[in-house]
Amino acid sequence: MDFLVPNGFIKPDFKGVNFELFRNDCVQVLKALPNNSIDLIVSDVPYHIVIGSRCSNKQGYPAKKQGKLFENDSVEFCEYLPLLYDKLKDNSHCYLMINEKNLAKLQTEAEKVGFKFQQLIIWNKGNALPNHYYMRCYECILMLRKGNAKDINDMTSRNILDVPNIKAGTKVHPTEKPVELMKILIENSSNKGDIVCDPFMGSGSTGVAALETGRKFVGIEIDENFYKVAYDRIHKLATST
Ligand SMILES: C[S@@+](CC[C@H](N)C(=O)[O-])C[C@H]1O[C@@H](n2cnc3c(N)ncnc32)[C@H](O)[C@@H]1O
């Protein structure tokens, strides 16, 4: 199992395989990766309501939090966005999946570190839960770029993506995303052999999509159980091809 606690500089060398998986805090792993080394970032980022911010609290008191999705959901936008920006190559894309409540804050924080807004993409999940204020049947995908604008590969793609959600009861992660959805983003913003990174890989859907489309994958997950799920999915795929 690739349980790696980086201490210094890591250069993914993809020894005999097309992926590098890290079970750790993505902030620590990203710091150790070389700058300008990633061709595309695709990630479904954790979010929570934060009272007080570690980033603005110079005395380092832990932020009070509420609304955590996962036990390890403690990372804030301002901790990892500057690192994502530094690690991404110039003139490349970054897709971050987020809910509508946190979209504005994520975009503001991303633009502060240098990302440019490129597009808002809506994932139409097909399913919906009863709600007092209209049933929610979509999620937001914030498309950003670093450097100059770059065309996507399929310019007939629309910014509403109709991809059925994974059926309840069959998910291996509570917020597991369909591989087909990740493939659309990956195929539009990278080429075969490119390096795709997901710093919050959960069950590894981005990794599966990257490998199935002939890309290389760098995945990071802090939770041991989710990491094992991703590791198993990605290793199984790599050994079956
Ligand atoms: C929204 S989920 C991603 C789900 C994924 N898209 C899938 O299809 O399974 C976000 C993931 O980020 C992980 N996470 C939270 N904080 C993290 C951190 N600091 N470093 C790495 N992973 C983290 C959580 O454990 C969770 O699995």
The ligand as an ORCA input file, in Angstrom:
! r2SCAN-3c Opt
* xyz 0 1
  C     -16.206     15.192     -1.945
  S     -15.189     13.848     -1.539
  C     -14.563     13.253     -3.102
  C     -15.345     12.092     -3.642
  C     -14.813     11.602     -4.988
  N     -15.072     12.543     -6.043
  C     -15.380     10.237     -5.410
  O     -15.886     10.105     -6.549
  O     -15.342      9.297     -4.608
  C     -13.807     14.689     -0.849
  C     -12.739     13.781     -0.259
  O     -11.676     14.621      0.234
  C     -11.091     13.959      1.351
  N     -10.307     14.961      2.093
  C     -10.753     15.878      2.993
  N      -9.729     16.634      3.435
  C      -8.612     16.193      2.798
  C      -7.234     16.581      2.825
  N      -6.810     17.568      3.601
  N      -6.364     15.941      2.013
  C      -6.783     14.920      1.200
  N      -8.065     14.484      1.162
  C      -8.968     15.116      1.940
  C     -12.285     13.371      2.096
  O     -11.888     12.300      2.932
  C     -13.195     12.939      0.940
  O     -13.021     11.568      0.620
*
